[in-house]
């Protein structure tokens, strides 16, 4: 999943017991086997905040995994979390433009969406925006009644964002962000949510909301399903400045960048003084990250690339990375340019996704209201 920084996800490391994390890993491996055996049994919810262009880290870490799951036969719901843009900022900025850019990145990466050109045999993905689905957001009210303020304040993302406000105070939307994310998942009946280890507390809160609602209003029925975590093995890729690759830091290769821009950004990437190239993530993180990027893009291993480059130094390393990235992204970028020229197509995709998400959210809200005795 994905939203605080690109993320419904990029929280700090969660203080979960080691046993809980290990159990999640074991269950995730079992779920991968179950997906292979019966993909149509699963529905995934994932998404991003529209705060800027997606970059290579997003593609290698999350977009490619979404495409993989869809091509396996899993149904995708992808939320463009436009309301969440203002969780930690005073103004929304060019939300409309960022939504368009996200949609282009999704489609160019290979997600086959409702209202668009899908692939035969694959379930169409539902791409939708928060603001276009009022019933989804209305679910927030009963869900908030099931969660304490202390639970919200203990959430790792909320704690980290609160610490980063610089004393200007935390918005109510940021405090309740984990419940909004729970509504994202529960409204569509998603039973599988791709997350990183640091995002497990978000999913645990979602499971708690579903369980408490069922206990309080379900009369023995599981009206809301408890989703499970599909732990991702997304690589940690460093930006050109040696820090974590980030939309806001300006240290990443955007999917929409051209090949010359990519080459310039790679040339500016930080390395070290050792001319002999080795893959040593612990002691040479910047060099290792570049090797990993090239390896993921070229279908080889970072160790093999390091051996190939040898004494070629940082200059040869960056040439290899540039060639691998540009070659790998060339088809995506060509599709993106073609899609960008067809505004009608983009509007149709978003309209179809919003319409389907509304139909699903209306049904879920009706179920919730009936269980609470609030249908008149």
C-alpha positions as CSV (number, residue, x, y, z in Angstrom):
1,X,0.0,0.0,0.0
2,X,1.2,3.5,0.1
3,X,0.0,7.1,1.4
4,X,1.8,9.2,4.2
5,X,4.7,10.3,2.0
6,X,3.8,8.5,-1.2
7,X,2.9,6.9,0.9
8,X,-2.0,4.9,2.1
9,X,2.8,4.4,3.2
10,X,6.2,5.3,4.3
11,X,6.2,5.2,8.0
12,X,9.1,4.8,10.3
13,X,10.1,1.4,11.6
14,X,7.4,0.1,13.8
15,X,8.2,-1.2,17.3
16,X,6.5,-4.5,16.7
17,X,7.7,-7.6,18.6
18,X,10.1,-9.7,16.6
19,X,7.8,-12.7,16.9
20,X,5.0,-10.7,15.3
21,X,7.1,-9.7,12.4
22,X,8.3,-13.3,11.9
23,X,4.8,-14.5,12.0
24,X,3.8,-11.9,9.4
25,X,6.7,-13.1,7.2
26,X,5.6,-16.7,7.4
27,X,2.0,-15.9,6.7
28,X,3.0,-13.7,3.8
29,X,4.9,-16.6,2.2
30,X,1.8,-18.8,2.6
31,X,-0.3,-16.1,1.0
32,X,2.0,-15.9,-2.0
33,X,1.4,-19.6,-2.5
34,X,-2.3,-19.1,-2.2
35,X,-2.3,-16.3,-4.7
36,X,-0.5,-18.6,-7.2
37,X,-3.1,-21.3,-6.5
38,X,-6.2,-19.2,-6.6
39,X,-5.6,-15.5,-7.5
40,X,-9.3,-14.8,-8.1
41,X,-10.0,-15.2,-4.3
42,X,-8.0,-12.1,-3.6
43,X,-8.7,-8.4,-3.8
44,X,-5.9,-5.9,-3.1
45,X,-6.1,-2.3,-2.0
46,X,-3.1,-0.1,-2.5
47,X,-2.4,3.5,-3.6
48,X,-0.5,6.8,-3.3
49,X,-0.9,10.4,-2.4
50,X,-0.8,12.7,-5.4
51,X,2.0,15.0,-4.2
52,X,4.4,14.6,-7.1
53,X,5.7,12.3,-9.9
54,X,6.4,8.7,-9.1
55,X,10.0,7.7,-9.4
56,X,12.2,4.7,-10.1
57,X,12.0,3.6,-6.4
58,X,8.2,3.6,-6.6
59,X,8.3,1.5,-9.8
60,X,10.8,-1.1,-8.6
61,X,9.3,-1.2,-5.1
62,X,5.5,-1.0,-5.6
63,X,4.3,-0.5,-9.1
64,X,5.9,-3.5,-10.6
65,X,4.5,-5.6,-7.7
66,X,1.0,-4.3,-8.5
67,X,1.3,-5.2,-12.1
68,X,2.6,-8.7,-11.1
69,X,-0.4,-9.3,-8.9
70,X,-2.9,-8.1,-11.5
71,X,-1.3,-10.3,-14.2
72,X,-1.5,-13.2,-11.8
73,X,-5.3,-12.7,-11.7
74,X,-5.7,-10.6,-8.5
75,X,-8.3,-7.8,-8.5
76,X,-6.7,-4.4,-7.7
77,X,-8.3,-1.3,-6.1
78,X,-5.9,1.6,-6.4
79,X,-6.7,4.8,-4.4
80,X,-5.4,8.2,-5.4
81,X,-5.5,9.6,-1.9
82,X,-6.2,13.3,-2.8
83,X,-7.8,14.1,0.6
84,X,-4.6,12.8,2.3
85,X,-2.5,15.5,0.6
86,X,-3.4,18.0,3.3
87,X,-2.7,15.7,6.3
88,X,0.7,17.3,6.8
89,X,0.7,20.5,4.7
90,X,-1.2,23.8,4.7
91,X,-2.2,23.8,1.0
92,X,-3.0,21.1,-1.5
93,X,-1.0,22.4,-4.4
94,X,-1.7,21.2,-7.9
95,X,-3.7,18.2,-6.9
96,X,-5.4,17.9,-10.3
97,X,-2.1,17.9,-12.1
98,X,-0.6,15.4,-9.7
99,X,-3.6,13.1,-10.0
100,X,-3.1,13.1,-13.8
101,X,0.6,12.3,-13.4
102,X,-0.1,9.4,-11.1
103,X,-2.7,8.0,-13.5
104,X,-0.2,8.2,-16.3
105,X,2.4,6.4,-14.3
106,X,0.0,3.7,-13.3
107,X,-1.2,3.0,-16.8
108,X,2.3,3.3,-18.4
109,X,3.6,0.8,-15.8
110,X,1.2,-1.7,-17.1
111,X,-1.9,-1.6,-14.7
112,X,-4.9,-2.4,-16.8
113,X,-7.8,-0.2,-15.6
114,X,-11.6,-0.1,-15.9
115,X,-12.5,2.2,-18.7
116,X,-9.2,1.5,-20.4
117,X,-7.4,-1.1,-22.4
118,X,-6.9,-4.1,-20.2
119,X,-5.5,-7.5,-21.0
120,X,-7.7,-10.5,-21.7
121,X,-8.0,-12.7,-18.6
122,X,-6.9,-10.1,-16.1
123,X,-9.4,-8.5,-13.7
124,X,-9.6,-4.7,-14.5
125,X,-8.1,-2.5,-11.8
126,X,-10.3,0.1,-10.2
127,X,-8.4,3.4,-10.0
128,X,-10.3,6.1,-8.0
129,X,-9.9,9.2,-6.0
130,X,-10.8,9.7,-2.3
131,X,-12.8,12.9,-3.0
132,X,-15.0,11.2,-5.6
133,X,-16.3,8.5,-3.3
134,X,-18.4,10.2,-0.5
135,X,-19.6,6.9,1.0
136,X,-16.0,5.8,1.6
137,X,-15.3,8.9,3.7
138,X,-18.6,8.6,5.5
139,X,-17.5,5.3,6.9
140,X,-14.9,7.2,8.9
141,X,-17.5,8.3,11.5
142,X,-18.5,4.8,12.8
143,X,-14.9,3.5,12.4
144,X,-13.6,6.4,14.5
145,X,-15.9,5.4,17.4
146,X,-14.1,2.0,17.5
147,X,-10.6,3.5,18.1
148,X,-9.2,5.4,21.1
149,X,-7.2,8.6,20.9
150,X,-4.3,6.8,22.6
151,X,-4.2,4.1,19.9
152,X,-4.0,6.8,17.2
153,X,-1.3,8.7,19.0
154,X,0.8,5.5,19.3
155,X,0.7,4.8,15.6
156,X,4.3,5.1,14.2
157,X,3.3,7.3,11.3
158,X,1.3,9.7,13.4
159,X,4.1,9.9,16.0
160,X,6.7,10.6,13.4
161,X,4.7,13.2,11.5
162,X,3.7,14.9,14.8
163,X,7.4,15.2,15.7
164,X,8.1,16.7,12.3
165,X,5.5,19.5,12.5
166,X,8.0,21.9,14.0
167,X,5.6,22.9,16.8
168,X,2.8,24.1,14.5
169,X,0.4,21.5,15.7
170,X,-1.0,18.3,14.3
171,X,-4.2,18.4,12.2
172,X,-7.2,16.3,13.1
173,X,-6.9,14.6,9.7
174,X,-3.3,13.5,10.5
175,X,-4.3,12.2,13.8
176,X,-7.1,10.1,12.3
177,X,-5.1,9.2,9.2
178,X,-4.9,5.5,10.2
179,X,-8.7,5.2,10.4
180,X,-9.0,6.9,7.0
181,X,-6.7,4.2,5.7
182,X,-8.7,1.5,7.4
183,X,-11.8,2.9,5.6
184,X,-9.9,2.7,2.3
185,X,-9.2,-1.0,2.9
186,X,-12.5,-2.1,4.4
187,X,-14.9,-0.3,2.1
188,X,-13.9,-2.5,-0.9
189,X,-13.6,-5.7,1.0
190,X,-9.8,-5.9,0.3
191,X,-8.5,-9.1,1.9
192,X,-4.9,-8.6,0.9
193,X,-2.8,-5.4,1.4
194,X,0.9,-5.2,0.2
195,X,2.9,-3.5,2.9
196,X,6.4,-3.1,4.1
197,X,7.3,-4.3,7.6
198,X,7.1,-0.7,8.9
199,X,3.5,-0.5,7.8
200,X,2.2,-3.5,9.7
201,X,0.8,-1.3,12.5
202,X,-1.5,0.4,10.0
203,X,-2.9,-3.0,9.0
204,X,-3.2,-4.2,12.5
205,X,-5.4,-1.1,13.3
206,X,-7.5,-1.9,10.2
207,X,-8.0,-5.5,11.4
208,X,-8.9,-4.2,14.9
209,X,-11.6,-1.8,13.4
210,X,-13.1,-4.7,11.4
211,X,-13.1,-7.0,14.4
212,X,-14.6,-4.5,16.8
213,X,-17.3,-3.6,14.3
214,X,-18.2,-7.2,13.8
215,X,-18.2,-7.8,17.6
216,X,-20.4,-4.8,18.3
217,X,-22.8,-4.9,15.4
218,X,-22.4,-8.1,13.6
219,X,-24.5,-10.4,15.7
220,X,-22.2,-13.3,15.0
221,X,-21.6,-12.3,11.4
222,X,-18.3,-11.1,9.8
223,X,-19.8,-8.1,8.1
224,X,-16.3,-6.6,7.5
225,X,-13.4,-8.9,6.6
226,X,-10.0,-8.6,8.3
227,X,-7.4,-8.1,5.6
228,X,-4.0,-9.8,5.7
229,X,-0.6,-8.3,5.0
230,X,1.4,-9.3,1.9
231,X,4.9,-8.3,3.0
232,X,6.8,-6.8,0.2
233,X,10.5,-7.3,-0.4
234,X,10.8,-3.8,-1.8
235,X,14.4,-2.8,-2.0
236,X,15.6,0.3,-0.2
237,X,17.0,2.5,-2.9
238,X,19.0,5.6,-2.2
239,X,18.6,8.8,-4.0
240,X,21.3,10.7,-5.9
241,X,22.3,12.5,-2.6
242,X,22.8,9.2,-0.7
243,X,19.6,9.7,1.3
244,X,16.4,7.7,0.9
245,X,14.9,8.2,-2.6
246,X,11.9,10.6,-2.2
247,X,9.5,12.6,-4.3
248,X,9.9,15.6,-2.0
249,X,13.7,15.5,-1.8
250,X,14.4,16.0,-5.5
251,X,16.9,13.1,-5.4
252,X,15.1,10.6,-7.6
253,X,14.7,9.7,-11.3
254,X,11.0,10.3,-12.2
255,X,9.3,7.8,-14.5
256,X,8.4,10.8,-16.7
257,X,12.0,12.0,-17.0
258,X,13.7,11.6,-20.5
259,X,16.9,9.7,-21.1
260,X,19.1,12.8,-21.0
261,X,17.7,13.8,-17.6
262,X,18.2,10.3,-16.3
263,X,21.8,10.3,-17.4
264,X,22.4,13.7,-15.8
265,X,20.8,12.5,-12.5
266,X,22.9,9.3,-12.4
267,X,26.1,11.3,-13.1
268,X,25.3,13.4,-10.0
269,X,24.8,10.4,-7.8
270,X,27.1,10.1,-4.8
271,X,29.6,7.3,-4.7
272,X,32.9,6.9,-2.8
273,X,36.7,7.2,-3.4
274,X,37.3,3.4,-3.9
275,X,37.8,2.9,-7.7
276,X,37.3,-0.9,-7.5
277,X,33.6,-1.5,-7.6
278,X,32.2,-4.1,-5.1
279,X,28.7,-4.8,-3.8
280,X,28.9,-4.1,-0.1
281,X,25.6,-2.6,1.2
282,X,26.9,-2.3,4.8
283,X,30.1,-0.4,4.0
284,X,29.4,1.1,0.5
285,X,25.7,2.0,0.5
286,X,25.7,4.5,-2.3
287,X,27.7,2.2,-4.7
288,X,25.5,-0.8,-3.6
289,X,22.3,1.1,-4.3
290,X,23.4,2.0,-7.8
291,X,24.4,-1.6,-8.5
292,X,21.1,-2.8,-7.2
293,X,19.2,-0.4,-9.4
294,X,21.1,-1.5,-12.5
295,X,20.6,-5.2,-11.5
296,X,16.9,-4.8,-11.0
297,X,16.6,-3.1,-14.4
298,X,18.7,-5.6,-16.3
299,X,17.6,-8.8,-14.7
300,X,21.0,-9.8,-13.2
301,X,22.5,-9.6,-9.7
302,X,24.4,-6.7,-8.2
303,X,27.3,-8.9,-7.4
304,X,27.7,-10.0,-11.1
305,X,27.5,-6.3,-12.2
306,X,30.2,-5.4,-9.6
307,X,32.5,-8.1,-10.9
308,X,31.9,-7.0,-14.5
309,X,32.7,-3.3,-13.7
310,X,35.7,-4.2,-11.5
311,X,38.3,-1.4,-11.7
312,X,36.1,0.7,-14.1
313,X,35.4,3.0,-11.2
314,X,32.4,5.3,-10.5
315,X,32.3,6.6,-14.1
316,X,31.8,3.1,-15.6
317,X,29.4,2.2,-12.8
318,X,27.2,5.2,-13.7
319,X,27.3,4.4,-17.4
320,X,26.1,0.9,-16.6
321,X,23.3,2.3,-14.4
322,X,22.2,4.8,-17.0
323,X,22.1,2.3,-19.8
324,X,20.2,-0.2,-17.7
325,X,17.6,2.3,-16.4
326,X,17.0,3.9,-19.8
327,X,16.7,0.6,-21.5
328,X,14.3,-0.8,-18.9
329,X,12.1,2.3,-18.8
330,X,12.0,3.0,-22.5
331,X,8.8,1.1,-23.3
332,X,7.1,2.6,-20.2
333,X,8.1,6.1,-21.2
334,X,6.9,5.5,-24.8
335,X,3.5,4.3,-23.5
336,X,3.4,7.3,-21.1
337,X,3.9,9.8,-23.9
338,X,1.2,8.2,-26.0
339,X,-1.3,8.2,-23.1
340,X,-0.5,11.8,-22.2
341,X,-1.8,12.8,-25.7
342,X,-5.2,11.3,-25.1
343,X,-7.0,13.3,-22.3
344,X,-10.3,11.7,-23.1
345,X,-8.9,8.3,-22.4
346,X,-7.5,9.4,-19.0
347,X,-10.8,11.0,-18.1
348,X,-12.6,7.8,-19.0
349,X,-10.4,5.6,-16.9
350,X,-10.8,7.8,-13.8
351,X,-14.6,8.1,-14.4
352,X,-15.0,4.4,-14.7
353,X,-12.9,3.7,-11.6
354,X,-14.7,6.3,-9.5
355,X,-18.1,5.0,-10.6
356,X,-17.2,1.4,-9.6
357,X,-15.7,2.5,-6.3
358,X,-18.8,4.5,-5.5
359,X,-21.0,1.5,-6.2
360,X,-18.9,-0.7,-3.9
361,X,-18.7,2.0,-1.2
362,X,-22.5,2.5,-1.3
363,X,-23.1,-1.2,-0.7
364,X,-20.6,-1.3,2.2
365,X,-22.0,1.8,3.8
366,X,-25.5,0.3,3.5
367,X,-24.3,-2.8,5.2
368,X,-22.8,-0.8,8.0
369,X,-25.8,1.4,8.5
370,X,-28.2,-1.6,8.5
371,X,-26.0,-3.3,11.2
372,X,-26.1,-0.1,13.3
373,X,-29.9,0.4,12.8
374,X,-29.4,3.6,10.9
375,X,-31.5,3.0,7.8
376,X,-34.7,5.0,7.7
